[in-house]
Amino acid sequence: MMKEIDTSIFKAYDIRGIAGENLSEEIMEGIGKAYGTFVKRNGGKIIVTGRDIRHSSLSFHQALNKGLLSTGCDVWDMGLTTTPSMYFSCHKYPVDAGVVVTASHNPSSHNGLKMYFEKMSLPTKDIMRVRDILLSGEFEEGEGIYKNHPVVTQDHIQAIVDKINLDRPLKLVADLSGAMGIVIVPELIKKIGCEVEIINGEVDPDYKAHQPDPIVLENYPPLINKIKEVKADMGFMYDGDADRIGFVDNQGQIWLGDKIQMLLARDILPKNPGSKVIVELKNSEAVVEEVLRLGGEPIFWKTGHTLIEEKLHEENAILAAEMSCHYYIADQWYKFDDAMYAMARVIQIVANSGQSFAELMGELPNYPATPEYRVTVPEEKKLEIVEEVVNYAKEKCDRYLDIDGIRGYIHNGWFLVRSSNTQPMISVRAEAKTSDDLEKVKDFIKSKLDGIDGVNLDWSKQHS
């Protein structure tokens, strides 16, 4: 009899927990049975699986495979793989579903699953269906066929290489965070014809150099220093499962998802006028203005890679990006977030522009803004805290969007407060047209948050 399940591991767009606490081999096998049952009951049979480099990932992956096979689903085992390579495999091969064992950028003691079905990330409602099947204990039964399927990475690399043509080679630096980018990024860069220096290129499941998260600005100094030392054209910072990437230009300036979305929009929209572009709520207002200027149709949507991907399909949009460095570039590629393809596409834009990366980014509108602040709060209170902010702020704003927390417009700028879907945190960000107005926006939202028990927003600390 399986021990009691902590249902909080089932998040809005994936499964995440702590190995040895609310995740175990037994629970992973049970989730395998539940997901295999879900796939079979929806007409599928073949599932590709893979894992990242965390200490618990191998045993969890084996338990997951065992559960899947017991439902009569066939398992194609990719071994160590990135999340985008799992997504790619679901488009490339005659399979029905995919799942990878990973907790992305979360601490090394954490783990989880990202699931893919019918060529889309599993939406929240279906993640909860998998949860309900697990809790019911009523699983399909059968004897699935297992096979190794290690060719995915090479096929993924070649598919990207076939799409990229450079007028000149670039010198690059990549910080792979001791994580999954190691299995694909160096070879991909060399095959598209560029030179690369690697930082944190040895597998490190403890992430001793830094947490594998490209939106944490304090992670970047070694990468910036190496770019300047070797006089590189640009650099990259990858996250834990290589579905997110932050960029650094040749002068050492960091560029995250919303600013890179503008660069991509300038490349894509002139060739595809009138196309829809999904803009995550945390993104700069400059993204909206730039998409409109280029003749596109911007559509704001909720934070979360699965939610953005759903909206991308629903609207048949051509481009989407999150400030957290997820990119969906669908004019010549698939509708999933692929940091490797995003990297190659930005390399191509720079290499074929006749300008440096810094010069190209310098042409884009750039308003004074904070990074995203992640404020730790009690898990059971995070929704209540955000609701209190929404109710307080919306009557004081010039206008607002409340589809995911609140993006409120005030003092010639805007702020965002929302709850994390994966961690006991709230996210806070602000932007304005001038530095003076930005301080007014920051003061407005901090004065409210300071009055809520359990919230400690410190503008000097990106994580508090």
C-alpha positions as a Markdown table, in Angstrom:
| # | Residue | x | y | z |
|---|---|---|---|---|
| 1 | Met | 0.0 | 0.0 | 0.0 |
| 2 | Met | 1.5 | 3.3 | -1.1 |
| 3 | Lys | 2.0 | 5.8 | 1.7 |
| 4 | Glu | -0.2 | 8.9 | 1.8 |
| 5 | Ile | 0.4 | 11.2 | -1.1 |
| 6 | Asp | 1.2 | 14.9 | -0.6 |
| 7 | Thr | -1.0 | 16.4 | -3.3 |
| 8 | Ser | 0.9 | 19.7 | -3.1 |
| 9 | Ile | 3.5 | 18.1 | -5.4 |
| 10 | Phe | 1.0 | 18.5 | -8.3 |
| 11 | Lys | 1.6 | 22.1 | -9.5 |
| 12 | Ala | 0.0 | 24.2 | -12.1 |
| 13 | Tyr | 2.3 | 23.1 | -14.9 |
| 14 | Asp | 4.4 | 20.2 | -13.6 |
| 15 | Ile | 5.1 | 18.0 | -10.6 |
| 16 | Arg | 7.7 | 19.1 | -8.0 |
| 17 | Gly | 8.7 | 18.0 | -4.5 |
| 18 | Ile | 11.6 | 17.1 | -2.3 |
| 19 | Ala | 13.3 | 13.8 | -2.7 |
| 20 | Gly | 13.1 | 11.7 | 0.5 |
| 21 | Glu | 10.3 | 13.9 | 1.8 |
| 22 | Asn | 7.2 | 14.0 | -0.4 |
| 23 | Leu | 8.8 | 12.3 | -3.4 |
| 24 | Ser | 10.2 | 8.7 | -3.4 |
| 25 | Glu | 10.7 | 5.8 | -5.8 |
| 26 | Glu | 7.4 | 4.4 | -4.6 |
| 27 | Ile | 5.6 | 7.6 | -5.4 |
| 28 | Met | 7.4 | 7.9 | -8.7 |
| 29 | Glu | 6.3 | 4.4 | -9.7 |
| 30 | Gly | 2.7 | 5.3 | -8.7 |
| 31 | Ile | 2.9 | 8.5 | -10.8 |
| 32 | Gly | 4.2 | 6.4 | -13.7 |
| 33 | Lys | 1.1 | 4.1 | -13.3 |
| 34 | Ala | -1.2 | 7.1 | -13.2 |
| 35 | Tyr | 0.4 | 8.9 | -16.2 |
| 36 | Gly | 0.5 | 5.7 | -18.2 |
| 37 | Thr | -3.2 | 5.2 | -17.4 |
| 38 | Phe | -4.0 | 8.7 | -18.4 |
| 39 | Val | -2.2 | 8.2 | -21.7 |
| 40 | Lys | -3.8 | 4.9 | -22.5 |
| 41 | Arg | -7.3 | 6.1 | -21.7 |
| 42 | Asn | -6.7 | 9.0 | -24.1 |
| 43 | Gly | -5.7 | 6.7 | -27.0 |
| 44 | Gly | -1.9 | 6.7 | -26.5 |
| 45 | Lys | 0.6 | 4.0 | -25.9 |
| 46 | Ile | 4.3 | 5.0 | -26.6 |
| 47 | Ile | 6.0 | 7.3 | -24.1 |
| 48 | Val | 9.5 | 8.8 | -24.3 |
| 49 | Thr | 11.2 | 9.3 | -20.9 |
| 50 | Gly | 14.4 | 10.9 | -19.7 |
| 51 | Arg | 16.0 | 12.5 | -16.7 |
| 52 | Asp | 18.4 | 15.3 | -15.5 |
| 53 | Ile | 21.5 | 14.9 | -13.4 |
| 54 | Arg | 20.2 | 15.2 | -9.9 |
| 55 | His | 21.2 | 12.6 | -7.3 |
| 56 | Ser | 17.7 | 11.2 | -7.1 |
| 57 | Ser | 16.9 | 11.3 | -10.9 |
| 58 | Leu | 18.3 | 7.9 | -11.9 |
| 59 | Ser | 16.3 | 5.9 | -9.4 |
| 60 | Phe | 13.2 | 8.0 | -9.9 |
| 61 | His | 13.5 | 7.5 | -13.6 |
| 62 | Gln | 13.7 | 3.8 | -13.2 |
| 63 | Ala | 10.7 | 3.7 | -10.9 |
| 64 | Leu | 8.8 | 5.9 | -13.3 |
| 65 | Asn | 9.5 | 3.6 | -16.2 |
| 66 | Lys | 8.4 | 0.6 | -14.1 |
| 67 | Gly | 5.1 | 2.3 | -13.4 |
| 68 | Leu | 4.5 | 3.2 | -17.1 |
| 69 | Leu | 5.4 | -0.3 | -18.3 |
| 70 | Ser | 2.9 | -1.8 | -15.9 |
| 71 | Thr | 0.0 | -0.1 | -17.6 |
| 72 | Gly | 0.9 | -1.6 | -21.0 |
| 73 | Cys | 2.5 | 1.6 | -22.3 |
| 74 | Asp | 5.8 | 1.2 | -24.2 |
| 75 | Val | 8.7 | 3.2 | -22.9 |
| 76 | Trp | 11.4 | 4.7 | -25.1 |
| 77 | Asp | 14.2 | 5.7 | -22.7 |
| 78 | Met | 16.3 | 8.7 | -23.7 |
| 79 | Gly | 18.5 | 8.5 | -20.6 |
| 80 | Leu | 20.1 | 11.9 | -19.7 |
| 81 | Thr | 18.3 | 14.5 | -21.7 |
| 82 | Thr | 17.2 | 18.1 | -21.7 |
| 83 | Thr | 13.5 | 19.0 | -21.4 |
| 84 | Pro | 13.4 | 20.5 | -24.9 |
| 85 | Ser | 14.9 | 17.4 | -26.4 |
| 86 | Met | 12.0 | 15.4 | -24.8 |
| 87 | Tyr | 9.6 | 17.9 | -26.4 |
| 88 | Phe | 11.4 | 17.6 | -29.7 |
| 89 | Ser | 11.2 | 13.8 | -29.6 |
| 90 | Cys | 7.4 | 14.0 | -29.3 |
| 91 | His | 7.3 | 15.8 | -32.6 |
| 92 | Lys | 10.1 | 13.9 | -34.4 |
| 93 | Tyr | 9.1 | 10.3 | -33.6 |
| 94 | Pro | 5.9 | 8.2 | -33.7 |
| 95 | Val | 5.3 | 8.5 | -30.0 |
| 96 | Asp | 2.2 | 9.7 | -28.1 |
| 97 | Ala | 3.6 | 11.3 | -24.9 |
| 98 | Gly | 6.8 | 12.2 | -23.1 |
| 99 | Val | 8.0 | 12.8 | -19.5 |
| 100 | Val | 11.3 | 13.9 | -18.0 |
| 101 | Val | 12.5 | 13.7 | -14.4 |
| 102 | Thr | 13.6 | 17.1 | -13.4 |
| 103 | Ala | 13.0 | 20.0 | -11.0 |
| 104 | Ser | 14.5 | 22.6 | -13.4 |
| 105 | His | 16.1 | 25.4 | -11.4 |
| 106 | Asn | 15.0 | 24.2 | -7.9 |
| 107 | Pro | 17.5 | 23.2 | -5.3 |
| 108 | Ser | 19.4 | 19.9 | -5.8 |
| 109 | Ser | 17.3 | 18.1 | -3.1 |
| 110 | His | 14.2 | 18.7 | -5.2 |
| 111 | Asn | 12.9 | 16.7 | -8.1 |
| 112 | Gly | 9.8 | 16.3 | -10.2 |
| 113 | Leu | 8.3 | 15.6 | -13.6 |
| 114 | Lys | 7.5 | 17.6 | -16.8 |
| 115 | Met | 4.9 | 15.9 | -19.0 |
| 116 | Tyr | 4.0 | 16.2 | -22.6 |
| 117 | Phe | 1.0 | 14.8 | -24.5 |
| 118 | Glu | -0.5 | 15.3 | -27.9 |
| 119 | Lys | 2.4 | 17.6 | -28.8 |
| 120 | Met | 1.8 | 20.0 | -25.9 |
| 121 | Ser | 2.9 | 20.4 | -22.3 |
| 122 | Leu | 0.3 | 18.8 | -20.1 |
| 123 | Pro | -2.2 | 21.5 | -19.0 |
| 124 | Thr | -3.1 | 22.1 | -15.4 |
| 125 | Lys | -6.5 | 20.3 | -15.7 |
| 126 | Asp | -4.8 | 17.2 | -17.0 |
| 127 | Ile | -2.0 | 17.3 | -14.4 |
| 128 | Met | -4.9 | 17.2 | -11.9 |
| 129 | Arg | -6.4 | 14.3 | -13.7 |
| 130 | Val | -3.2 | 12.4 | -13.3 |
| 131 | Arg | -3.3 | 13.3 | -9.6 |
| 132 | Asp | -6.8 | 12.0 | -9.3 |
| 133 | Ile | -5.9 | 8.7 | -11.0 |
| 134 | Leu | -3.0 | 8.3 | -8.6 |
| 135 | Leu | -5.3 | 8.9 | -5.6 |
| 136 | Ser | -7.9 | 6.5 | -6.9 |
| 137 | Gly | -5.4 | 3.6 | -7.3 |
| 138 | Glu | -7.3 | 2.4 | -10.3 |
| 139 | Phe | -4.7 | 1.8 | -13.0 |
| 140 | Glu | -4.6 | 0.2 | -16.4 |
| 141 | Glu | -2.7 | -3.1 | -16.5 |
| 142 | Gly | -0.5 | -4.6 | -19.2 |
| 143 | Glu | 3.1 | -5.4 | -20.2 |
| 144 | Gly | 4.7 | -2.6 | -22.1 |
| 145 | Ile | 7.8 | -2.9 | -24.2 |
| 146 | Tyr | 11.0 | -1.1 | -23.1 |
| 147 | Lys | 13.8 | 0.1 | -25.4 |
| 148 | Asn | 16.7 | 2.5 | -25.2 |
| 149 | His | 16.3 | 5.6 | -27.4 |
| 150 | Pro | 19.6 | 7.6 | -27.0 |
| 151 | Val | 19.6 | 9.2 | -30.5 |
| 152 | Val | 17.3 | 12.2 | -29.5 |
| 153 | Thr | 20.1 | 14.6 | -28.7 |
| 154 | Gln | 21.9 | 14.1 | -32.0 |
| 155 | Asp | 18.6 | 14.4 | -34.0 |
| 156 | His | 17.7 | 17.6 | -32.0 |
| 157 | Ile | 21.1 | 19.1 | -32.7 |
| 158 | Gln | 20.9 | 18.4 | -36.4 |
| 159 | Ala | 17.3 | 19.7 | -36.7 |
| 160 | Ile | 18.5 | 23.1 | -35.3 |
| 161 | Val | 21.7 | 23.1 | -37.4 |
| 162 | Asp | 19.6 | 22.6 | -40.5 |
| 163 | Lys | 17.6 | 25.8 | -39.7 |
| 164 | Ile | 20.6 | 28.1 | -39.0 |
| 165 | Asn | 22.8 | 29.9 | -41.5 |
| 166 | Leu | 25.5 | 32.3 | -40.4 |
| 167 | Asp | 27.3 | 35.0 | -42.4 |
| 168 | Arg | 30.2 | 34.9 | -39.9 |
| 169 | Pro | 31.2 | 32.8 | -37.0 |
| 170 | Leu | 31.0 | 34.2 | -33.5 |
| 171 | Lys | 33.1 | 33.7 | -30.4 |
| 172 | Leu | 30.8 | 32.6 | -27.5 |
| 173 | Val | 30.8 | 31.8 | -23.8 |
| 174 | Ala | 28.3 | 29.4 | -22.2 |
| 175 | Asp | 27.7 | 28.9 | -18.5 |
| 176 | Leu | 26.0 | 25.5 | -18.3 |
| 177 | Ser | 25.4 | 25.7 | -14.6 |
| 178 | Gly | 26.8 | 22.2 | -14.1 |
| 179 | Ala | 23.5 | 20.9 | -15.4 |
| 180 | Met | 21.8 | 19.4 | -18.5 |
| 181 | Gly | 23.0 | 21.9 | -21.1 |
| 182 | Ile | 26.3 | 20.0 | -20.9 |
| 183 | Val | 24.8 | 17.1 | -23.0 |
| 184 | Ile | 23.9 | 19.3 | -26.0 |
| 185 | Val | 25.1 | 22.9 | -26.0 |
| 186 | Pro | 28.8 | 22.6 | -26.7 |
| 187 | Glu | 28.3 | 20.3 | -29.7 |
| 188 | Leu | 25.4 | 22.4 | -31.0 |
| 189 | Ile | 27.5 | 25.6 | -31.0 |
| 190 | Lys | 30.4 | 23.9 | -32.8 |
| 191 | Lys | 28.1 | 22.4 | -35.4 |
| 192 | Ile | 26.5 | 25.8 | -36.3 |
| 193 | Gly | 30.1 | 27.0 | -36.9 |
| 194 | Cys | 31.0 | 29.0 | -33.8 |
| 195 | Glu | 33.8 | 28.9 | -31.2 |
| 196 | Val | 32.8 | 28.4 | -27.5 |
| 197 | Glu | 34.3 | 28.7 | -24.1 |
| 198 | Ile | 32.4 | 26.7 | -21.4 |
| 199 | Ile | 31.9 | 27.7 | -17.8 |
| 200 | Asn | 30.6 | 25.1 | -15.3 |
| 201 | Gly | 30.8 | 22.4 | -17.9 |
| 202 | Glu | 31.3 | 19.5 | -15.5 |
| 203 | Val | 28.2 | 17.7 | -14.2 |
| 204 | Asp | 27.4 | 18.9 | -10.6 |
| 205 | Pro | 24.2 | 17.6 | -9.1 |
| 206 | Asp | 24.8 | 19.8 | -6.0 |
| 207 | Tyr | 25.0 | 23.0 | -8.1 |
| 208 | Lys | 28.0 | 24.3 | -6.1 |
| 209 | Ala | 28.9 | 27.1 | -8.5 |
| 210 | His | 25.4 | 28.6 | -8.4 |
| 211 | Gln | 21.8 | 27.6 | -8.6 |
| 212 | Pro | 21.0 | 26.9 | -12.3 |
| 213 | Asp | 18.7 | 29.9 | -12.8 |
| 214 | Pro | 19.3 | 32.5 | -15.4 |
| 215 | Ile | 17.1 | 35.2 | -13.8 |
| 216 | Val | 19.2 | 35.4 | -10.7 |
| 217 | Leu | 21.6 | 38.2 | -11.6 |
| 218 | Glu | 24.1 | 37.4 | -8.9 |
| 219 | Asn | 24.9 | 34.2 | -10.9 |
| 220 | Tyr | 26.4 | 36.2 | -13.9 |
| 221 | Pro | 29.7 | 37.8 | -12.8 |
| 222 | Pro | 31.9 | 34.8 | -13.8 |
| 223 | Leu | 30.2 | 34.6 | -17.2 |
| 224 | Ile | 30.5 | 38.4 | -17.7 |
| 225 | Asn | 34.2 | 38.3 | -16.7 |
| 226 | Lys | 35.0 | 35.5 | -19.2 |
| 227 | Ile | 33.2 | 37.3 | -22.0 |
| 228 | Lys | 35.4 | 40.3 | -21.4 |
| 229 | Glu | 38.5 | 38.3 | -20.9 |
| 230 | Val | 38.2 | 36.4 | -24.2 |
| 231 | Lys | 36.5 | 39.3 | -26.1 |
| 232 | Ala | 33.5 | 37.1 | -26.9 |
| 233 | Asp | 30.6 | 38.3 | -29.1 |
| 234 | Met | 28.0 | 37.1 | -26.5 |
| 235 | Gly | 27.4 | 34.6 | -23.7 |
| 236 | Phe | 24.6 | 32.5 | -22.3 |
| 237 | Met | 23.4 | 31.2 | -18.9 |
| 238 | Tyr | 21.4 | 28.0 | -18.9 |
| 239 | Asp | 19.1 | 26.6 | -16.3 |
| 240 | Gly | 18.9 | 23.1 | -14.8 |
| 241 | Asp | 17.0 | 21.3 | -17.6 |
| 242 | Ala | 18.1 | 23.6 | -20.4 |
| 243 | Asp | 14.6 | 25.0 | -21.3 |
| 244 | Arg | 15.6 | 28.5 | -20.2 |
| 245 | Ile | 18.5 | 30.7 | -21.3 |
| 246 | Gly | 19.7 | 34.2 | -20.3 |
| 247 | Phe | 21.9 | 36.3 | -22.7 |
| 248 | Val | 24.9 | 38.6 | -22.1 |
| 249 | Asp | 26.2 | 40.9 | -24.8 |
| 250 | Asn | 29.8 | 41.6 | -25.7 |
| 251 | Gln | 29.9 | 44.5 | -23.3 |
| 252 | Gly | 28.7 | 42.4 | -20.3 |
| 253 | Gln | 25.1 | 43.6 | -20.2 |
| 254 | Ile | 22.6 | 41.0 | -19.2 |
| 255 | Trp | 19.4 | 40.5 | -21.3 |
| 256 | Leu | 16.5 | 38.4 | -20.1 |
| 257 | Gly | 13.4 | 37.1 | -21.7 |
| 258 | Asp | 11.4 | 40.2 | -22.4 |
| 259 | Lys | 14.2 | 42.1 | -24.0 |
| 260 | Ile | 15.2 | 39.1 | -26.2 |
| 261 | Gln | 11.6 | 38.9 | -27.2 |
| 262 | Met | 11.8 | 42.3 | -28.7 |
| 263 | Leu | 15.0 | 41.3 | -30.7 |
| 264 | Leu | 13.2 | 38.2 | -32.0 |
| 265 | Ala | 10.1 | 40.3 | -32.8 |
| 266 | Arg | 12.2 | 42.6 | -35.0 |
| 267 | Asp | 13.4 | 39.6 | -36.9 |
| 268 | Ile | 10.1 | 37.8 | -37.2 |
| 269 | Leu | 7.2 | 40.3 | -37.5 |
| 270 | Pro | 8.4 | 42.2 | -40.6 |
| 271 | Lys | 8.2 | 38.8 | -42.5 |
| 272 | Asn | 4.9 | 37.9 | -40.8 |
| 273 | Pro | 2.8 | 41.1 | -40.5 |
| 274 | Gly | -0.3 | 40.9 | -38.3 |
| 275 | Ser | 0.9 | 37.9 | -36.4 |
| 276 | Lys | 0.0 | 37.4 | -32.8 |
| 277 | Val | 2.6 | 37.6 | -30.0 |
| 278 | Ile | 2.0 | 36.3 | -26.5 |
| 279 | Val | 3.4 | 38.6 | -23.9 |
| 280 | Glu | 3.9 | 37.3 | -20.3 |
| 281 | Leu | 2.5 | 39.6 | -17.6 |
| 282 | Lys | 6.0 | 40.2 | -16.1 |
| 283 | Asn | 7.4 | 41.5 | -19.4 |
| 284 | Ser | 8.4 | 45.1 | -20.1 |
| 285 | Glu | 5.7 | 47.4 | -21.5 |
| 286 | Ala | 8.3 | 48.1 | -24.2 |
| 287 | Val | 7.5 | 44.6 | -25.6 |
| 288 | Val | 3.9 | 45.6 | -26.2 |
| 289 | Glu | 4.9 | 48.9 | -27.8 |
| 290 | Glu | 7.5 | 47.2 | -30.0 |
| 291 | Val | 5.1 | 44.5 | -31.2 |
| 292 | Leu | 2.5 | 47.1 | -32.1 |
| 293 | Arg | 5.1 | 49.2 | -33.9 |
| 294 | Leu | 6.1 | 46.2 | -36.0 |
| 295 | Gly | 2.5 | 45.5 | -37.0 |
| 296 | Gly | 1.9 | 42.6 | -34.7 |
| 297 | Glu | -0.9 | 41.9 | -32.2 |
| 298 | Pro | 0.4 | 41.6 | -28.6 |
| 299 | Ile | -1.7 | 39.5 | -26.2 |
| 300 | Phe | -0.9 | 39.5 | -22.4 |
| 301 | Trp | -1.1 | 36.2 | -20.7 |
| 302 | Lys | -0.4 | 34.4 | -17.4 |
| 303 | Thr | 3.1 | 33.4 | -16.2 |
| 304 | Gly | 4.0 | 29.7 | -16.5 |
| 305 | His | 5.5 | 27.8 | -19.4 |
| 306 | Thr | 2.5 | 25.5 | -19.8 |
| 307 | Leu | 0.0 | 28.4 | -19.6 |
| 308 | Ile | 2.0 | 30.4 | -22.2 |
| 309 | Glu | 2.2 | 27.4 | -24.5 |
| 310 | Glu | -1.5 | 26.7 | -24.3 |
| 311 | Lys | -2.2 | 30.4 | -25.2 |
| 312 | Leu | 0.3 | 30.1 | -28.1 |
| 313 | His | -1.7 | 27.2 | -29.5 |
| 314 | Glu | -5.1 | 28.8 | -28.8 |
| 315 | Glu | -4.2 | 32.0 | -30.6 |
| 316 | Asn | -2.0 | 30.4 | -33.2 |
| 317 | Ala | 0.6 | 33.0 | -32.2 |
| 318 | Ile | 4.1 | 33.1 | -33.8 |
| 319 | Leu | 6.1 | 34.1 | -30.8 |
| 320 | Ala | 6.0 | 34.1 | -27.0 |
| 321 | Ala | 8.5 | 34.7 | -24.3 |
| 322 | Glu | 8.6 | 35.0 | -20.5 |
| 323 | Met | 10.9 | 37.3 | -18.6 |
| 324 | Ser | 12.2 | 34.1 | -16.8 |
| 325 | Cys | 13.8 | 33.2 | -20.2 |
| 326 | His | 11.4 | 30.8 | -21.8 |
| 327 | Tyr | 11.2 | 31.4 | -25.5 |
| 328 | Tyr | 8.7 | 30.0 | -28.0 |
| 329 | Ile | 9.7 | 30.8 | -31.6 |
| 330 | Ala | 7.1 | 29.3 | -33.9 |
| 331 | Asp | 7.7 | 30.9 | -37.3 |
| 332 | Gln | 10.2 | 28.2 | -38.3 |
| 333 | Trp | 10.2 | 25.9 | -35.3 |
| 334 | Tyr | 7.8 | 24.0 | -33.0 |
| 335 | Lys | 5.5 | 25.6 | -30.5 |
| 336 | Phe | 7.5 | 24.6 | -27.4 |
| 337 | Asp | 10.1 | 26.4 | -25.3 |
| 338 | Asp | 13.5 | 25.5 | -26.6 |
| 339 | Ala | 16.5 | 27.3 | -25.1 |
| 340 | Met | 18.9 | 25.7 | -27.6 |
| 341 | Tyr | 16.9 | 26.9 | -30.6 |
| 342 | Ala | 16.5 | 30.3 | -29.1 |
| 343 | Met | 20.3 | 30.5 | -28.6 |
| 344 | Ala | 20.9 | 29.5 | -32.2 |
| 345 | Arg | 18.3 | 32.0 | -33.5 |
| 346 | Val | 19.8 | 34.9 | -31.6 |
| 347 | Ile | 23.3 | 33.9 | -32.7 |
| 348 | Gln | 22.0 | 34.0 | -36.3 |
| 349 | Ile | 20.4 | 37.4 | -35.8 |
| 350 | Val | 23.7 | 38.9 | -34.5 |
| 351 | Ala | 26.0 | 37.1 | -36.9 |
| 352 | Asn | 23.9 | 38.3 | -39.9 |
| 353 | Ser | 23.3 | 41.8 | -38.7 |
| 354 | Gly | 26.7 | 43.5 | -39.3 |
| 355 | Gln | 26.4 | 44.8 | -35.8 |
| 356 | Ser | 27.5 | 43.7 | -32.4 |
| 357 | Phe | 25.0 | 42.2 | -29.9 |
| 358 | Ala | 25.4 | 45.3 | -27.7 |
| 359 | Glu | 24.6 | 47.6 | -30.7 |
| 360 | Leu | 21.5 | 45.6 | -31.6 |
| 361 | Met | 20.2 | 45.6 | -28.0 |
| 362 | Gly | 21.0 | 49.3 | -27.6 |
| 363 | Glu | 18.5 | 50.1 | -30.4 |
| 364 | Leu | 15.6 | 48.6 | -28.4 |
| 365 | Pro | 13.5 | 50.7 | -26.0 |
| 366 | Asn | 14.7 | 50.0 | -22.4 |
| 367 | Tyr | 12.8 | 51.5 | -19.5 |
| 368 | Pro | 14.0 | 51.7 | -15.9 |
| 369 | Ala | 12.9 | 48.5 | -14.2 |
| 370 | Thr | 13.5 | 46.1 | -11.3 |
| 371 | Pro | 14.4 | 42.5 | -11.9 |
| 372 | Glu | 11.9 | 39.9 | -10.7 |
| 373 | Tyr | 11.9 | 39.7 | -6.9 |
| 374 | Arg | 11.0 | 36.4 | -5.3 |
| 375 | Val | 9.7 | 36.9 | -1.8 |
| 376 | Thr | 9.4 | 33.8 | 0.4 |
| 377 | Val | 6.0 | 33.5 | 2.1 |
| 378 | Pro | 4.1 | 30.7 | 3.8 |
| 379 | Glu | 2.8 | 28.3 | 1.1 |
| 380 | Glu | -0.7 | 28.2 | 2.6 |
| 381 | Lys | -0.9 | 32.1 | 2.6 |
| 382 | Lys | 0.6 | 33.1 | -0.7 |
| 383 | Leu | -2.8 | 33.2 | -2.6 |
| 384 | Glu | -4.4 | 35.1 | 0.3 |
| 385 | Ile | -1.5 | 37.6 | 0.3 |
| 386 | Val | -1.8 | 38.3 | -3.4 |
| 387 | Glu | -5.6 | 38.6 | -3.2 |
| 388 | Glu | -5.2 | 41.3 | -0.5 |
| 389 | Val | -2.8 | 43.2 | -2.8 |
| 390 | Val | -5.1 | 42.9 | -5.7 |
| 391 | Asn | -8.1 | 44.2 | -3.7 |
| 392 | Tyr | -6.1 | 47.1 | -2.3 |
| 393 | Ala | -4.3 | 48.2 | -5.5 |
| 394 | Lys | -6.9 | 47.9 | -8.3 |
| 395 | Glu | -9.0 | 50.9 | -7.2 |
| 396 | Lys | -5.8 | 53.0 | -7.0 |
| 397 | Cys | -4.4 | 52.1 | -10.4 |
| 398 | Asp | -5.1 | 53.9 | -13.7 |
| 399 | Arg | -5.8 | 50.5 | -15.1 |
| 400 | Tyr | -4.9 | 46.9 | -14.3 |
| 401 | Leu | -4.9 | 43.3 | -15.4 |
| 402 | Asp | -5.9 | 40.7 | -12.9 |
| 403 | Ile | -5.6 | 37.5 | -14.8 |
| 404 | Asp | -2.7 | 36.3 | -12.7 |
| 405 | Gly | -2.3 | 38.4 | -9.5 |
| 406 | Ile | -2.2 | 42.0 | -10.6 |
| 407 | Arg | -0.3 | 44.1 | -13.2 |
| 408 | Gly | -1.3 | 47.6 | -12.1 |
| 409 | Tyr | -0.5 | 50.8 | -14.0 |
| 410 | Ile | 0.3 | 53.8 | -11.8 |
| 411 | His | 2.8 | 56.7 | -11.7 |
| 412 | Asn | 3.7 | 56.4 | -15.4 |
| 413 | Gly | 4.7 | 52.8 | -14.9 |
| 414 | Trp | 3.4 | 49.5 | -13.7 |
| 415 | Phe | 4.0 | 46.8 | -11.0 |
| 416 | Leu | 3.3 | 43.1 | -10.8 |
| 417 | Val | 2.5 | 41.0 | -7.8 |
| 418 | Arg | 1.6 | 37.3 | -8.3 |
| 419 | Ser | 2.0 | 34.0 | -6.5 |
| 420 | Ser | 4.5 | 31.4 | -7.7 |
| 421 | Asn | 3.0 | 28.2 | -9.1 |
| 422 | Thr | 6.0 | 26.1 | -8.1 |
| 423 | Gln | 7.4 | 27.5 | -4.8 |
| 424 | Pro | 6.2 | 29.2 | -1.6 |
| 425 | Met | 6.9 | 32.6 | -2.9 |
| 426 | Ile | 5.3 | 35.7 | -4.4 |
| 427 | Ser | 6.9 | 37.5 | -7.4 |
| 428 | Val | 7.2 | 41.3 | -7.5 |
| 429 | Arg | 8.4 | 43.5 | -10.4 |
| 430 | Ala | 8.1 | 47.1 | -11.3 |
| 431 | Glu | 8.9 | 49.3 | -14.3 |
| 432 | Ala | 8.3 | 53.0 | -15.3 |
| 433 | Lys | 9.3 | 55.4 | -18.1 |
| 434 | Thr | 11.6 | 57.4 | -15.8 |
| 435 | Ser | 13.8 | 56.5 | -12.8 |
| 436 | Asp | 11.9 | 58.9 | -10.6 |
| 437 | Asp | 8.6 | 57.3 | -11.5 |
| 438 | Leu | 10.0 | 53.8 | -10.9 |
| 439 | Glu | 10.8 | 54.8 | -7.3 |
| 440 | Lys | 7.2 | 56.0 | -6.9 |
| 441 | Val | 5.9 | 52.7 | -8.2 |
| 442 | Lys | 8.3 | 50.7 | -5.9 |
| 443 | Asp | 7.2 | 52.8 | -2.9 |
| 444 | Phe | 3.6 | 52.2 | -3.7 |
| 445 | Ile | 3.8 | 48.5 | -3.7 |
| 446 | Lys | 6.3 | 48.1 | -0.9 |
| 447 | Ser | 4.2 | 50.2 | 1.4 |
| 448 | Lys | 1.3 | 47.7 | 1.0 |
| 449 | Leu | 3.5 | 44.6 | 1.3 |
| 450 | Asp | 5.2 | 45.9 | 4.4 |
| 451 | Gly | 1.8 | 45.9 | 6.1 |
| 452 | Ile | 1.1 | 42.2 | 5.5 |
| 453 | Asp | 2.3 | 39.7 | 8.1 |
| 454 | Gly | 4.9 | 37.2 | 6.7 |
| 455 | Val | 6.0 | 39.4 | 3.8 |
| 456 | Asn | 9.5 | 41.0 | 3.7 |
| 457 | Leu | 10.2 | 42.7 | 0.4 |
| 458 | Asp | 13.8 | 44.0 | 0.4 |
| 459 | Trp | 14.7 | 45.8 | -2.8 |
| 460 | Ser | 18.4 | 45.1 | -2.1 |
| 461 | Lys | 17.8 | 41.4 | -2.3 |
| 462 | Gln | 16.4 | 39.7 | -5.3 |
| 463 | His | 15.5 | 36.7 | -3.1 |
| 464 | Ser | 14.2 | 37.3 | 0.4 |
